[in-house]
């Protein structure tokens, strides 16, 4: 039986020969929190990258704007998965060739997105599965019994590549806040842009800092809505509607849900439009997507402005 993605991630991080990029320390802003009691909230929905997991650039990307960073991630991926022998040999570094392949597969997948979707999500596992398929025309082989079918293998490569491209780790106070909200009896959901590996990445880093905690019970999969699952990225309402549908099945209305994120247009605006309460997290300059001018717009104004995640507990405590 092929190794699960969760076990694969654990085995990778247990190795001593891999050097992972460090997650960035959140950069505080000169912001004053705006807090008020929200006693009617029964559930909190979370954005993930930039909110629960800080990372360089503030959001998950396929390609890094800094060539050196991109080259290192591509070189490590080529080496880890023994791709170079099956790549077309041309003058120049392996990373340069792989960058072209990556761009070509991304462009091909963009033509396959659902018609009418303004914010389609591309699957990183499909990108890397496409690259493996191309390699296999030149005698590339891998152990399907260990690594799974093409898409399963693509998900494992995608995790490795993105983890080498952007170092991640838990946001300060994220674990403590999530556990405190659970103690208060609040349901917790996810409405986030993310890839096939994103839940396992979040789960791994949380468990690494809080071993013994069952985060799959605190953030159950039935209440998780990821862009890769619905096929649309924020600010598409599809992602939020899918999450709200699962909460309605538990008799929780949108007005009883507080959505927490770092982006006024991608988090606050669609959540407000669907009747949710909103919290803008302004605890990290890199991930915050908001200006003073934007904050003056009525349809973009959040209910609360957080500078620390633990402030959520204070405003929801009876």
Order of alpha helices (4+ residues) and beta strands (2+ residues): alpha-beta-beta-alpha-alpha-alpha-alpha-alpha-beta-alpha-beta-alpha-alpha-beta-alpha-alpha-beta-alpha-beta-alpha-beta-alpha
